Each structure stands twice: as C-alpha cells, then as structure tokens.
Amino acid sequence: MSSSSSYLIATLFLFSIITSSIATGIIGVNYGRVADNLPGPTKVVQLLKSNGIDRIKIFDTDSNVLKALSGSKIAVTVCLPNEQLKSAAADQAFTDNWVQSNILPYHPDTIIESVAVGNEVFVAPNNVTDFLVPAMKNIYNSLIKNNVRINVSSPIALSSLATSYPTSSGSFKPELIETVMKPMLSFLQKTGSHLMVNVYPFFAYGPNTDTISLDYALLRDNKGVKDEKSGFVYKSLFEAQVDAVYAAMDALQFNDVKIVVSETGWPSKGDEAGAGQENAAQYNGNLVRRVLIGGGTPAKPNNPLIVYLFALFNENQKTGPVSEQNYGLFYPNEQKVYNIPLSLADLANMPNKVELTPTPAPAPRPVPTQGDVQANNVGQTWCVANGKAGEKMLQNALDYACGEGGADCRPIQSGDTCYNPNTLEAHASYAFNSYYQKQSRVSGSCDFGGAAYVVSQPPRYGNCKFPTGY
C-alpha cells in the first residue's frame, strides 16, 4: 500500500471519529509526584501537550503545577486531601480560605475543572467518612460564593461495593448506604457533578486467575461474560465493573448520576499475576481505543466514558509492592514505557498496534498453588510492620494497603475487633497481613518499600487474631 493511501485511510478514520464526536469519550491522566526524579512542572506541561493530553488530575493543589498549567488549555482536577476533611466539614471559613488560597489565584487562566474532596475516604485507615459530604458541601458553597462553578466530587474505591458480580446485582456496602452514599449521590445529583470511581481490573484479576481470563481483563478479543439478569454480554472486566457501580446507584434511585473513572491502570512491572510491560500496554492501549472510539457501557450506552489513566510517570517513592512504582506511561526521563495512543490524532495513526520500548518485560508471575506454597515452606507465614521504618513510611504503606491494595481494614476501625491496641504499628501489621494473604503470600507482596517483613509465627497484638488466608 502506498504512503499516500495509508495517509488517506488514516485521515478518513480520524474524520469518522470526529464526525461522531458526540459519543466520543474522554481520556485524562493522573499526574502523581511521589518521586524524587521527575521533570519540573513546566517540562511536564510540554510533555502533556506534545502527546495530546488535555486533562490531568493531581492529588493536591501544588502552586508550581497550577502556575505551569496557566494558559496551556489543559484542564486539571485538584484535590483536598483526606487529612483536611474534618476541618473542611466543621467550618465554612476553612473552605472559604481554602478556595481563596488554592483556586482563585489560578482559575480560570489555569482551567480547574473539578475538585476531588478526599480520595478513597471509606477505606482510609483514619476513618473520616462522616466528614466527607459536609466537606463537599462547604467546598461547593465556598466556590459558589466566589462565582466559581466547577464540579465537586470524591473518588471512591471499587471496594465500596458489597456485590459486583453479576454486574446487574451491584450494590454498595450496607454500612455506607444511609450514612454517606445517599447523601453524596443526592449532592452530586443536585449540583450536576459526576461520581468519581477508581476502577482497577488488575486488582481483581490477580487473586482470581482461575476464574477471570486475561483477555477479559485486558480488553482483548474474548467470548465475553453474559449477565443472565440483564442479558448484557460484557467483553471487558472494566465495563462490567463500571456498570456494577451504575447498578448500585440505580438500586438507590440515582440513575441519572454519571460516572468518571478517576483512576485506572496496569503496572508494567511487579510480582503479582499479570504485571508486565506488554500487559500494561495492552490494557491501557485497548482502553484508550475503547474510550476514544466512543459509546458508553452496555447498561449506559448514552454515557460516553470519561477515564483518567494512572499514571503519568513511574514514581520511585511510592510504598507497597514493586508494582506500585511502575504504573507510569512515561519514565522520569520522559521516555515512553510503551507506545500507545493517547489522543484522537494518535488513534488515527496507530489504530491497532502496541509498541514496547526496548526494555524487556518480565514474565508475569502466576499466583502459587497450595502445593507450590507448601513446597517452598511458606504455608504458614504472616506479614508484619517494620517498626524501624519510621512513622511516615508506615502511614503511607498503611494508606496504600487499605486503599488501592484492597486489604480488609474494617477490623482496625474504631470500635471494631482489632482496633486495640490503637497504634500505628499494630494497625499497619494487620493491614499488611491482610494484603499479603489476599495475594496468596506471593513473593514480594510483603515488602511495602521496606515497611514490612515476613514472620513464621502468628502476630499477637492484644486479642486480635491475624488471618492466614482468604
């Protein structure tokens, strides 16, 4: 085929997408900065523009980042951190000052599109759930007081669901429904904001390789999974998870609130099943194509997908397993980890291919069988906190384990069975062990950047019993 013919086909492909742009989805990227080797914000803005990325989400309101974005036409979602929720809920004056200091000096020259109030608040070790909706309302009122109309929401983890399979049976955890989900969804409905949800098929795939196919998790061709109740056939775990949240909202009579996928991604390196460069390229590349070509999910076909990939860079100071440092689309030197489309223009030029950098991808490590575990003498082991790691490292690792890591941290909540002794080391040990056991005690899952280590005797903190498996 001649180069001119190739160019014509690419142009027609792009034109067909643009002309149907009413259903085209949106791709953004999370710009995390838990690293000591990243380029400065000005260079990052240049990197974003050169790759056609026009929406990002940050996890604070860093002034250097917001200044660098000024005039760039790149829209940004900023975040009020969890530790400020109590103050934001208690005092309108606090949120007035926060808006005066963190929004008004930059907006609208810097396009601040949304405020994320907290992040995965329900699974945070320091339970501030009760403060979430009042804080959201105070932030919104402070914005309106200053004639700033931007969305206010809060990213929730998929673990907020009590049931996600079958998809049509999706439901929120009972303890969250009256206390926070109904008030929050009512607020989002009244203000026209979307519900932010962090969706990671990777976390579901790892412990369930026997029941979830890799093709289904990576949005590759597969026979699909039929939901017998709805009749929908899901061709990807991603869409099934998103629709499970829609089903949970529908069950509460909030069927007009739309979803923004505030985080999703796949690590290019790690010890967990499925982690690897090629799989990361497949997941993110196939997802971008799915979003940009347009259309919604089977249950909500008229709601185009809005998805923020995690993350822009590999971040070398993130705690948790090795995979946590390797979600980036780019290395800190701005080289791509793998080459995937990130914009409509990219999609026209490479509609169906994935290109890896010369760095070889490690082979995915399977979850060990019980026989493997016994053969390697790790059948009865537990993961505990390293008290010498320091408070900051332990807290960061605890936040990860109870949040993105999916550890069951309910027993260490105030008033529950393992809350006492109420110490950081005891709570971190319980959370680390929960994560370790859920990962089938696979090598590398009890490290957390040096904040944890494996022991062969069951830990004892008061009367709390540590689980040995799930």
C-alpha positions as CSV (number, residue, x, y, z in Angstrom):
1,M,0.0,0.0,0.0
2,S,1.4,3.4,-0.9
3,S,2.1,6.0,1.8
4,S,-0.5,8.4,0.3
5,S,-3.1,5.6,0.5
6,S,-2.1,4.9,4.1
7,Y,-2.4,8.6,4.9
8,L,-5.9,8.8,3.3
9,I,-7.2,5.9,5.3
10,A,-5.8,7.3,8.5
11,T,-7.4,10.7,7.7
12,L,-10.8,9.1,6.9
13,F,-10.6,7.1,10.1
14,L,-9.9,10.2,12.1
15,F,-12.7,12.1,10.3
16,S,-15.2,9.4,11.0
17,I,-14.3,9.6,14.7
18,I,-14.5,13.4,14.8
19,T,-17.9,13.5,13.0
20,S,-19.3,11.2,15.6
21,S,-17.7,13.1,18.4
22,I,-21.0,13.5,20.3
23,A,-20.4,9.9,21.6
24,T,-16.6,10.1,21.8
25,G,-15.2,9.6,25.3
26,I,-12.5,11.5,27.2
27,I,-9.0,10.4,28.3
28,G,-7.1,12.1,31.0
29,V,-4.1,11.1,33.1
30,N,-3.3,11.2,36.8
31,Y,-0.1,13.2,37.5
32,G,1.2,11.8,40.7
33,R,4.5,13.1,42.1
34,V,5.6,10.6,44.8
35,A,9.1,10.6,43.4
36,D,12.4,12.4,43.6
37,N,13.5,12.2,40.0
38,L,10.6,13.7,38.0
39,P,10.9,16.6,35.5
40,G,9.7,20.0,36.6
41,P,6.1,21.1,36.1
42,T,7.0,23.3,33.1
43,K,8.6,20.4,31.3
44,V,5.6,18.2,32.2
45,V,3.2,20.6,30.6
46,Q,5.3,20.4,27.4
47,L,5.2,16.6,27.6
48,L,1.4,16.6,28.0
49,K,0.9,19.0,25.1
50,S,3.2,17.1,22.8
51,N,1.3,13.9,23.5
52,G,-2.2,15.4,23.0
53,I,-3.2,15.0,26.7
54,D,-5.6,17.8,27.6
55,R,-6.9,16.7,31.0
56,I,-5.0,15.7,34.2
57,K,-5.7,15.0,37.8
58,I,-3.4,15.9,40.6
59,F,-3.6,14.9,44.3
60,D,-3.2,18.3,45.8
61,T,-3.2,22.0,44.8
62,D,0.5,22.5,44.2
63,S,1.1,26.1,43.2
64,N,4.1,25.3,40.9
65,V,1.9,22.8,38.9
66,L,-1.1,25.1,38.7
67,K,1.1,28.0,37.6
68,A,2.8,25.9,34.9
69,L,-0.7,24.9,33.6
70,S,-1.7,28.6,33.2
71,G,-2.7,29.3,29.6
72,S,-2.0,25.7,28.5
73,K,-5.7,24.8,27.8
74,I,-5.1,21.6,29.9
75,A,-7.9,21.1,32.3
76,V,-7.0,19.9,35.8
77,T,-8.8,18.2,38.7
78,V,-7.3,19.2,42.0
79,C,-7.7,17.5,45.4
80,L,-8.4,18.5,49.0
81,P,-6.5,15.8,51.0
82,N,-8.2,13.4,53.4
83,E,-6.4,14.9,56.4
84,Q,-8.2,18.3,55.8
85,L,-11.7,16.8,55.6
86,K,-12.5,17.3,59.3
87,S,-11.6,21.0,59.2
88,A,-13.5,21.5,55.9
89,A,-16.6,19.8,57.3
90,A,-16.6,21.8,60.6
91,D,-16.1,25.3,59.4
92,Q,-17.2,27.2,56.3
93,A,-14.5,29.7,57.0
94,F,-11.9,27.0,56.4
95,T,-13.2,26.2,53.0
96,D,-13.6,29.9,52.2
97,N,-9.9,30.3,52.9
98,W,-9.0,27.1,51.0
99,V,-10.8,28.4,47.9
100,Q,-9.2,31.8,48.3
101,S,-5.7,30.2,48.5
102,N,-5.9,27.3,46.2
103,I,-8.5,28.1,43.5
104,L,-8.9,31.8,42.9
105,P,-5.3,32.7,42.3
106,Y,-5.1,30.3,39.3
107,H,-8.6,29.8,37.8
108,P,-9.6,30.5,35.0
109,D,-6.2,31.0,33.5
110,T,-5.5,27.6,34.7
111,I,-8.6,25.6,33.9
112,I,-9.6,23.9,37.2
113,E,-12.3,21.5,36.1
114,S,-13.1,19.7,39.3
115,V,-12.3,19.5,43.0
116,A,-11.8,15.9,44.4
117,V,-12.7,16.1,48.0
118,G,-10.5,13.4,49.6
119,N,-9.5,10.2,48.0
120,E,-10.9,6.7,48.7
121,V,-12.1,8.0,52.1
122,F,-14.1,5.0,53.0
123,V,-11.0,2.7,53.2
124,A,-8.6,5.3,54.7
125,P,-7.1,4.0,57.9
126,N,-8.1,7.2,59.8
127,N,-11.8,7.0,59.3
128,V,-13.1,10.4,58.2
129,T,-16.1,9.1,56.3
130,D,-18.6,11.1,58.5
131,F,-16.9,14.4,57.4
132,L,-17.0,13.7,53.6
133,V,-20.3,15.0,52.5
134,P,-20.3,18.1,54.8
135,A,-16.8,18.9,53.5
136,M,-18.1,18.6,49.9
137,K,-21.0,20.9,50.6
138,N,-18.8,23.5,52.2
139,I,-16.3,23.4,49.3
140,Y,-19.1,23.8,46.8
141,N,-20.7,26.7,48.8
142,S,-17.3,28.5,49.0
143,L,-16.9,28.2,45.3
144,I,-20.4,29.5,44.5
145,K,-19.8,32.4,46.9
146,N,-16.9,33.4,44.6
147,N,-18.8,32.8,41.4
148,V,-16.8,29.7,40.5
149,R,-18.8,26.9,39.1
150,I,-16.8,23.7,38.9
151,N,-17.6,20.1,39.8
152,V,-17.1,18.9,43.3
153,S,-16.9,15.1,43.8
154,S,-14.9,12.5,45.7
155,P,-13.1,9.3,44.3
156,I,-14.4,6.1,45.8
157,A,-12.7,2.7,45.6
158,L,-14.5,-0.2,44.0
159,S,-14.3,-1.9,47.4
160,S,-17.2,0.4,48.3
161,L,-19.4,-2.3,46.7
162,A,-20.7,-5.2,48.7
163,T,-21.5,-7.0,45.4
164,S,-20.1,-6.5,41.9
165,Y,-20.9,-9.9,40.3
166,P,-23.1,-10.4,38.5
167,T,-22.9,-6.9,37.3
168,S,-26.6,-6.1,37.4
169,S,-26.6,-7.1,41.2
170,G,-24.1,-4.4,42.0
171,S,-24.7,-2.9,45.5
172,F,-23.0,-0.6,48.0
173,K,-21.9,-1.9,51.3
174,P,-24.9,-1.6,53.7
175,E,-23.0,0.4,56.3
176,L,-22.3,3.1,53.6
177,I,-25.7,3.5,52.1
178,E,-27.6,5.7,54.6
179,T,-24.5,7.3,56.2
180,V,-22.7,8.5,53.1
181,M,-23.7,7.2,49.7
182,K,-27.3,8.5,49.6
183,P,-26.3,12.0,50.9
184,M,-23.3,12.1,48.5
185,L,-25.3,11.0,45.5
186,S,-28.1,13.5,46.3
187,F,-25.4,16.2,46.4
188,L,-24.0,15.1,43.1
189,Q,-27.4,15.0,41.5
190,K,-28.3,18.5,42.7
191,T,-25.0,20.0,41.6
192,G,-24.7,18.2,38.3
193,S,-21.4,16.5,39.2
194,H,-20.2,13.0,38.4
195,L,-19.4,10.3,40.8
196,M,-15.6,9.6,40.7
197,V,-14.7,5.9,40.9
198,N,-11.3,4.2,40.9
199,V,-11.5,1.1,38.8
200,Y,-8.7,-1.4,38.6
201,P,-9.3,-4.7,36.9
202,F,-5.7,-5.6,37.7
203,F,-6.6,-6.0,41.4
204,A,-9.5,-8.3,40.6
205,Y,-7.5,-10.4,38.1
206,G,-4.5,-11.2,40.3
207,P,-6.3,-13.3,43.0
208,N,-8.7,-14.8,40.5
209,T,-6.7,-16.1,37.6
210,D,-8.7,-19.3,37.7
211,T,-12.0,-17.6,37.0
212,I,-11.0,-14.3,35.2
213,S,-9.4,-14.7,31.7
214,L,-6.5,-12.4,30.9
215,D,-8.1,-11.5,27.6
216,Y,-11.2,-10.3,29.5
217,A,-9.1,-8.2,31.9
218,L,-7.0,-6.6,29.1
219,L,-10.0,-5.7,26.8
220,R,-8.7,-8.2,24.2
221,D,-11.0,-10.3,22.0
222,N,-12.9,-12.8,24.0
223,K,-16.3,-14.5,24.1
224,G,-17.5,-12.2,26.9
225,V,-19.4,-12.8,30.1
226,K,-23.2,-12.8,30.0
227,D,-25.2,-11.2,32.8
228,E,-28.2,-13.5,32.9
229,K,-30.4,-10.9,34.7
230,S,-29.8,-8.0,32.3
231,G,-29.0,-10.0,29.2
232,F,-25.9,-7.9,28.5
233,V,-22.7,-9.6,27.4
234,Y,-19.6,-7.9,28.8
235,K,-16.5,-8.1,26.7
236,S,-14.2,-6.5,29.4
237,L,-13.9,-6.6,33.1
238,F,-13.5,-2.8,33.1
239,E,-17.0,-2.2,31.7
240,A,-18.5,-4.8,34.0
241,Q,-17.0,-3.1,37.0
242,V,-18.2,0.3,35.9
243,D,-21.8,-1.0,35.3
244,A,-21.7,-2.6,38.7
245,V,-21.4,0.9,40.2
246,Y,-24.2,2.1,38.0
247,A,-26.3,-0.8,39.2
248,A,-25.6,0.1,42.8
249,M,-26.6,3.7,42.1
250,D,-29.8,2.6,40.3
251,A,-30.7,0.5,43.3
252,L,-30.7,3.7,45.4
253,Q,-32.8,5.5,42.7
254,F,-30.0,7.7,41.5
255,N,-30.0,6.6,37.9
256,D,-29.2,10.0,36.4
257,V,-25.8,10.5,38.1
258,K,-22.9,9.8,35.7
259,I,-19.5,8.2,36.5
260,V,-16.0,9.5,35.9
261,V,-13.3,6.8,36.2
262,S,-10.9,8.8,38.2
263,E,-8.2,6.2,38.2
264,T,-7.4,3.0,36.3
265,G,-4.2,1.4,35.1
266,W,-2.0,-1.7,34.9
267,P,1.6,-2.0,36.2
268,S,4.4,-2.6,33.7
269,K,6.5,-4.4,36.4
270,G,5.7,-6.4,39.6
271,D,5.4,-9.7,41.3
272,E,1.6,-10.1,41.0
273,A,0.0,-12.2,38.4
274,G,-0.4,-10.3,35.1
275,A,2.0,-7.5,35.9
276,G,4.3,-6.7,33.0
277,Q,5.1,-4.3,30.2
278,E,3.2,-6.0,27.4
279,N,0.0,-6.5,29.5
280,A,0.2,-2.8,30.7
281,A,0.4,-1.7,27.1
282,Q,-2.4,-4.0,26.1
283,Y,-4.7,-2.8,28.9
284,N,-4.1,0.9,28.6
285,G,-3.9,0.9,24.8
286,N,-7.1,-1.1,24.3
287,L,-8.9,1.0,26.9
288,V,-7.9,4.3,25.2
289,R,-9.1,3.0,21.9
290,R,-12.4,1.9,23.5
291,V,-12.9,5.3,25.1
292,L,-12.0,7.4,22.2
293,I,-14.0,5.5,19.6
294,G,-17.0,6.3,21.7
295,G,-20.1,4.9,23.2
296,G,-20.9,4.1,26.8
297,T,-21.2,0.8,28.7
298,P,-23.8,-1.9,28.0
299,A,-26.0,-0.6,30.8
300,K,-25.4,3.1,30.0
301,P,-24.8,3.3,26.2
302,N,-25.5,7.0,26.0
303,N,-23.0,8.0,28.7
304,P,-19.6,8.3,26.9
305,L,-16.7,7.1,29.0
306,I,-14.5,9.6,30.9
307,V,-11.4,7.9,32.1
308,Y,-8.2,9.1,33.8
309,L,-5.3,6.7,33.4
310,F,-3.0,6.1,36.3
311,A,-0.3,7.4,36.0
312,L,1.8,9.8,34.0
313,F,5.1,8.7,35.5
314,N,6.6,5.7,37.3
315,E,7.0,7.0,40.9
316,N,10.0,5.7,42.7
317,Q,9.0,6.7,46.2
318,K,5.6,5.0,46.3
319,T,5.2,2.4,49.0
320,G,3.7,-1.0,48.7
321,P,4.8,-3.8,46.2
322,V,7.1,-3.2,43.3
323,S,4.1,-2.7,41.0
324,E,3.1,0.5,42.8
325,Q,6.2,2.2,41.4
326,N,5.5,1.1,37.9
327,Y,2.1,2.3,36.7
328,G,3.6,5.1,34.6
329,L,3.0,5.8,30.9
330,F,6.4,7.5,31.0
331,Y,9.7,7.0,32.7
332,P,11.0,10.1,34.6
333,N,13.3,10.8,31.7
334,E,10.1,11.4,29.6
335,Q,10.7,8.3,27.5
336,K,7.5,6.2,27.0
337,V,7.3,2.9,28.8
338,Y,5.3,1.7,25.8
339,N,3.8,3.4,22.8
340,I,0.0,3.6,22.9
341,P,-2.5,6.1,21.5
342,L,-3.4,8.9,23.9
343,S,-5.4,11.2,21.6
344,L,-7.7,11.1,18.6
345,A,-4.7,12.0,16.4
346,D,-2.7,9.1,17.8
347,L,-5.6,6.8,17.2
348,A,-5.7,7.6,13.5
349,N,-2.0,6.9,13.2
350,M,-1.9,3.6,15.2
351,P,-5.4,2.2,15.4
352,N,-4.5,-1.4,16.3
353,K,-0.9,-1.7,17.3
354,V,1.1,-1.6,20.6
355,E,4.8,-0.8,20.6
356,L,7.0,-1.6,23.5
357,T,10.3,0.1,24.4
358,P,13.5,-2.0,24.1
359,T,13.3,-2.7,27.8
360,P,12.2,-6.3,28.1
361,A,9.1,-7.0,30.1
362,P,9.4,-9.5,33.0
363,A,7.3,-12.6,32.6
364,P,4.0,-12.5,34.6
365,R,4.4,-14.4,37.9
366,P,1.5,-16.7,38.5
367,V,-0.3,-17.0,41.8
368,P,1.2,-20.1,43.5
369,T,-0.9,-23.1,44.1
370,Q,-1.2,-24.6,47.5
371,G,1.3,-27.3,46.5
372,D,3.8,-24.6,45.5
373,V,3.3,-22.8,48.8
374,Q,3.9,-25.9,50.8
375,A,6.9,-26.9,48.7
376,N,8.6,-23.6,49.4
377,N,7.9,-23.7,53.1
378,V,5.8,-20.5,53.1
379,G,2.5,-22.1,54.0
380,Q,2.1,-20.6,57.5
381,T,3.6,-17.1,57.2
382,W,2.3,-13.7,58.1
383,C,3.3,-10.1,57.2
384,V,4.0,-7.5,59.9
385,A,5.1,-3.9,60.1
386,N,8.7,-3.0,60.4
387,G,8.7,-0.7,63.5
388,K,12.1,0.8,62.4
389,A,10.7,2.0,59.1
390,G,9.5,5.3,60.6
391,E,6.1,6.7,61.1
392,K,5.8,8.4,57.7
393,M,6.7,5.2,55.7
394,L,4.4,3.1,57.8
395,Q,1.5,5.5,57.4
396,N,2.0,5.8,53.6
397,A,2.1,2.0,53.3
398,L,-0.9,1.6,55.5
399,D,-2.8,4.0,53.4
400,Y,-1.9,2.0,50.3
401,A,-2.8,-1.3,51.8
402,C,-6.2,-0.2,52.9
403,G,-6.9,1.8,49.8
404,E,-5.6,0.6,46.4
405,G,-4.3,-2.6,47.8
406,G,-7.7,-3.8,48.8
407,A,-6.8,-5.1,52.2
408,D,-9.7,-5.7,54.6
409,C,-9.2,-2.9,57.1
410,R,-12.6,-3.0,58.7
411,P,-11.4,-4.8,61.9
412,I,-9.0,-1.9,62.7
413,Q,-11.6,0.8,62.5
414,S,-12.6,2.4,65.8
415,G,-14.8,0.1,67.9
416,D,-14.1,-3.0,65.8
417,T,-12.3,-6.2,66.9
418,C,-8.7,-5.3,66.1
419,Y,-8.8,-1.5,66.8
420,N,-6.9,-2.1,70.1
421,P,-4.1,-1.6,70.6
422,N,-4.6,1.7,68.8
423,T,-1.0,2.0,67.5
424,L,0.3,2.7,64.0
425,E,2.5,-0.5,64.1
426,A,-0.4,-2.7,65.1
427,H,-2.8,-1.3,62.6
428,A,-0.2,-1.4,59.8
429,S,0.6,-5.1,60.7
430,Y,-3.0,-6.1,60.4
431,A,-3.4,-4.3,57.0
432,F,-0.1,-5.6,55.6
433,N,-1.0,-9.1,56.5
434,S,-4.5,-8.8,55.0
435,Y,-2.9,-7.7,51.7
436,Y,-0.2,-10.4,51.9
437,Q,-2.8,-13.2,52.5
438,K,-5.1,-11.9,49.7
439,Q,-2.1,-12.1,47.3
440,S,-1.6,-15.8,48.3
441,R,1.6,-14.9,50.1
442,V,3.3,-14.4,46.7
443,S,7.0,-13.3,46.9
444,G,7.3,-9.5,47.1
445,S,3.8,-8.9,48.5
446,C,5.2,-8.3,52.0
447,D,7.7,-5.6,51.5
448,F,5.9,-2.2,51.1
449,G,9.2,-0.4,50.4
450,G,10.9,-1.8,53.5
451,A,8.0,-1.1,55.8
452,A,7.1,-4.8,56.3
453,Y,8.6,-8.3,56.6
454,V,7.5,-11.9,56.8
455,V,7.4,-13.9,60.0
456,S,6.7,-17.6,60.7
457,Q,4.8,-17.1,64.0
458,P,1.3,-15.6,64.2
459,P,1.5,-12.0,65.3
460,R,-0.2,-11.0,68.5
461,Y,-1.5,-7.6,69.2
462,G,-3.9,-7.7,72.1
463,N,-6.6,-10.3,71.4
464,C,-6.6,-9.7,67.6
465,K,-6.3,-12.8,65.5
466,F,-4.5,-12.4,62.2
467,P,-5.9,-14.4,59.2
468,T,-3.8,-16.9,57.4
469,G,-5.7,-16.8,54.1
470,Y,-8.8,-15.8,52.2
